[in-house]
Amino acid sequence: QVQLAEFGGGEVQAGGSLRLSCAASGSIYSTIIMAWYRQAPGQQRELVASLNINTGGTTDYADSVKGRFTISRDNAMNTVYLQMNSLKPEDTGVYYCNSRIVPSTGWVPINYWGQGTQVTVSS
């Protein structure tokens, strides 16, 4: 079993900062990609940022967060972070950690999701 546990959501005023973390645990053989998605009320889930471990840590960001958000990883702890600065009300939503992992029990890559953490930015 592989689990993703998220921490760090909350409420902040516009212009403020938050840092989300997501720790992967369980029977992990290798991690391919770690990413953050978000879903605002009434909208589809969208990719916010991704980090490709197979390509040496290549990162990618949604245009709406470039220059404000930074994704990073602690290899030893198998944890991914999302540092969010200059937050805007439109950043409000439930943020989900996603990871493409090869479990040691099956050897086939599987997409895993965290339970989601609420981020609310007030104006």
Backbone hydrogen bonds in HBPLUS format (Angstrom, degrees):
<---DONOR---> <-ACCEPTOR-->    atom                        ^
c    i                          cat <-CA-CA->   ^        H-A-AA   ^      H-
h    n   atom  resd res      DA  || num        DHA   H-A  angle D-A-AA Bond
n    s   type  num  typ     dist DA aas  dist angle  dist       angle   num
A0027-SER N   A0001-GLN O   3.02 MM  26  5.75 149.8  2.12 134.2 140.3     1
A0003-GLN N   A0025-SER O   2.89 MM  22  5.38 161.4  1.93 150.1 154.8     2
A0025-SER N   A0003-GLN O   2.91 MM  22  5.38 154.7  1.98 154.0 160.8     3
A0005-ALA N   A0023-ALA O   2.97 MM  18  5.25 160.8  2.01 141.1 146.9     4
A0023-ALA N   A0005-ALA O   2.88 MM  18  5.25 157.2  1.94 148.3 149.6     5
A0007-PHE N   A0021-SER O   2.82 MM  14  5.21 148.2  1.92 150.2 153.0     6
A0021-SER N   A0007-PHE O   2.87 MM  14  5.21 159.4  1.91 148.7 151.8     7
A0010-GLY N   A0118-GLN O   2.92 MM 108  6.13 125.8  2.22 143.5 159.6     8
A0120-THR N   A0010-GLY O   2.90 MM 110  6.22 163.3  1.93 154.8 157.0     9
A0012-VAL N   A0120-THR O   2.89 MM 108  6.36 156.3  1.94 164.1 172.1    10
A0122-SER N   A0012-VAL O   2.92 MM 110  6.32 153.8  1.99 147.9 155.7    11
A0016-GLY N   A0013-GLN O   2.97 MM   3  5.63 153.3  2.04 144.9 147.6    12
A0014-ALA N   A0122-SER O   2.72 MM 108  5.70 139.3  1.88 179.3 166.3    13
A0015-GLY N   A0087-LEU O   2.71 MM  72  4.89 162.8  1.73 141.7 147.9    14
A0087-LEU N   A0016-GLY O   3.08 MM  71  5.52 176.0  2.08 154.4 154.5    15
A0018-LEU N   A0084-MET O   2.92 MM  66  5.24 150.7  2.01 144.1 153.6    16
A0084-MET N   A0018-LEU O   2.78 MM  66  5.24 167.4  1.79 175.9 178.7    17
A0020-LEU N   A0082-LEU O   2.91 MM  62  5.01 162.7  1.94 139.7 141.4    18
A0082-LEU N   A0020-LEU O   2.85 MM  62  5.01 151.3  1.94 140.2 142.7    19
A0022-CYS N   A0080-VAL O   2.83 MM  58  5.25 137.9  2.01 153.1 164.2    20
A0080-VAL N   A0022-CYS O   2.87 MM  58  5.25 156.3  1.93 147.7 152.6    21
A0024-ALA N   A0078-ASN O   3.04 MM  54  5.74 174.9  2.04 160.1 161.7    22
A0028-ILE N   A0026-GLY O   3.02 MM   2  5.78 125.8  2.32 109.5  93.9    23
A0104-SER N   A0027-SER O   2.92 MM  77  5.37 155.8  1.98 118.2 126.3    24
A0029-TYR N   A0102-VAL O   2.77 MM  73  5.48 153.4  1.83 152.3 160.8    25
A0030-SER N   A0102-VAL O   3.19 MM  72  5.20 154.4  2.25 137.2 143.1    26
A0102-VAL N   A0030-SER O   2.80 MM  72  5.20 170.4  1.81 158.9 162.2    27
A0032-ILE N   A0100-ARG O   2.81 MM  68  5.46 167.8  1.82 170.0 173.4    28
A0053-ILE N   A0032-ILE O   2.87 MM  21  5.37 137.7  2.05 144.5 156.3    29
A0100-ARG N   A0033-ILE O   2.88 MM  67  5.16 154.1  1.95 140.9 149.5    30
A0034-MET N   A0051-LEU O   3.03 MM  17  5.36 161.9  2.07 149.6 155.1    31
A0051-LEU N   A0034-MET O   2.77 MM  17  5.36 148.0  1.87 160.3 171.2    32
A0035-ALA N   A0098-ASN O   2.76 MM  63  5.08 155.2  1.82 161.3 161.4    33
A0098-ASN N   A0035-ALA O   2.86 MM  63  5.08 161.5  1.89 146.6 145.0    34
A0036-TRP N   A0049-ALA O   2.82 MM  13  5.37 159.7  1.86 158.8 162.3    35
A0048-VAL N   A0036-TRP O   2.83 MM  12  5.52 164.1  1.86 149.8 151.5    36
A0049-ALA N   A0036-TRP O   3.26 MM  13  5.37 159.5  2.30 140.3 143.9    37
A0037-TYR N   A0096-TYR O   2.82 MM  59  5.07 163.5  1.85 151.8 157.5    38
A0096-TYR N   A0037-TYR O   2.74 MM  59  5.07 157.1  1.79 135.3 143.4    39
A0038-ARG N   A0046-GLU O   2.89 MM   8  5.50 151.3  1.97 150.6 160.0    40
A0046-GLU N   A0038-ARG O   2.81 MM   8  5.50 163.6  1.83 157.3 160.7    41
A0039-GLN N   A0094-VAL O   2.86 MM  55  5.25 143.5  1.99 138.6 150.6    42
A0094-VAL N   A0039-GLN O   2.99 MM  55  5.25 165.9  2.01 138.8 136.7    43
A0043-GLN N   A0040-ALA O   3.00 MM   3  5.36 157.5  2.05 140.4 137.4    44
A0062-ALA N   A0048-VAL O   2.92 MM  14  5.14 155.1  1.98 144.6 141.4    45
A0050-SER N   A0060-ASP O   2.90 MM  10  5.25 150.4  1.99 147.0 152.6    46
A0060-ASP N   A0050-SER O   3.01 MM  10  5.25 144.5  2.13 143.3 146.4    47
A0052-ASN N   A0058-THR O   2.77 MM   6  5.14 165.6  1.79 153.4 156.7    48
A0057-GLY N   A0052-ASN O   2.87 MM   5  5.05 141.3  2.02 151.4 149.2    49
A0056-GLY N   A0053-ILE O   3.13 MM   3  5.22 150.9  2.22 115.6 113.6    50
A0065-VAL N   A0062-ALA O   3.03 MM   3  5.65 160.4  2.07 118.6 124.4    51
A0068-ARG N   A0065-VAL O   2.95 MM   3  5.42 160.2  1.99 137.4 140.7    52
A0069-PHE N   A0065-VAL O   3.06 MM   4  5.63 156.2  2.11 162.9 161.8    53
A0085-ASN N   A0068-ARG O   3.02 MM  17  5.13 157.8  2.08 133.6 140.1    54
A0070-THR N   A0083-GLN O   2.87 MM  13  5.09 148.3  1.97 141.9 151.5    55
A0083-GLN N   A0070-THR O   2.84 MM  13  5.09 163.8  1.87 156.9 154.3    56
A0072-SER N   A0081-TYR O   3.13 MM   9  5.23 155.0  2.20 133.2 138.1    57
A0081-TYR N   A0072-SER O   2.80 MM   9  5.23 165.2  1.82 148.0 151.4    58
A0074-ASP N   A0079-THR O   2.78 MM   5  5.22 164.4  1.81 156.3 161.7    59
A0078-ASN N   A0074-ASP O   2.89 MM   4  5.81 114.6  2.33 144.9 163.0    60
A0079-THR N   A0074-ASP O   3.23 MM   5  5.22 162.5  2.26 139.7 143.3    61
A0078-ASN N   A0075-ASN O   3.18 MM   3  4.97 148.7  2.28  95.4 104.9    62
A0091-ASP N   A0088-LYS O   2.87 MM   3  5.40 164.0  1.89 120.3 125.2    63
A0092-THR N   A0089-PRO O   3.09 MM   3  5.66 164.1  2.12 118.3 121.8    64
A0093-GLY N   A0119-VAL O   2.91 MM  26  5.47 159.6  1.95 153.7 159.3    65
A0119-VAL N   A0093-GLY O   2.86 MM  26  5.47 162.1  1.89 158.9 164.9    66
A0095-TYR N   A0117-THR O   2.81 MM  22  5.26 172.6  1.82 150.1 147.5    67
A0117-THR N   A0095-TYR O   2.87 MM  22  5.26 145.6  1.99 136.7 147.7    68
A0114-GLY N   A0097-CYS O   2.87 MM  17  5.07 150.4  1.96 147.8 148.8    69
A0099-SER N   A0112-TYR O   3.00 MM  13  5.31 156.6  2.05 142.9 148.3    70
A0112-TYR N   A0099-SER O   2.84 MM  13  5.31 166.1  1.86 151.7 156.3    71
A0101-ILE N   A0110-ILE O   2.92 MM   9  5.44 162.0  1.95 157.2 152.6    72
A0110-ILE N   A0101-ILE O   2.81 MM   9  5.44 159.1  1.85 145.1 149.8    73
A0106-GLY N   A0103-PRO O   3.29 MM   3  5.64 160.3  2.33 108.8 113.9    74
A0107-TRP N   A0103-PRO O   3.08 MM   4  5.72 169.5  2.09 158.5 160.6    75
